[in-house]
């Protein structure tokens, strides 16, 4: 995958979620088809931590059910780094291996979004707005 496509309203929704959850990391499941995000499920960070996030098994199951009901796929995972750059941490990399979708990270420092996939190495991909 070379890029992920999101609308301005989805990006704004994710930005607000990240800002509202500070000082902790925020997280969400992204729904869509192929490389286009068309809906989000804003989830709770059960760790309530500024450096880690965990989506509960209940919310993960709920998210996959929601995707199925909408005839969509889980195309990405979103989370924020409130106090650092939007680049995957070692913990993120570990979870990218078990969740091989696009990972979008929002930096609370730079106020920017960056997207990554894990192939042999972590690779940054373009975020395109539709």
Secondary structure, DSSP 8 states (H G I E B T S, - for coil): --EEEE-HHHHHHHHHHHHHHTTS--EEEEEEETTEEEEEEEE-BTT--SS---B-HHHHHHHHHHHHHTT-EEEEEEEEETTS-SS--HHHHHHHHHS-SEEEEEETTT--EEEEEESSSEEEEEEEE-
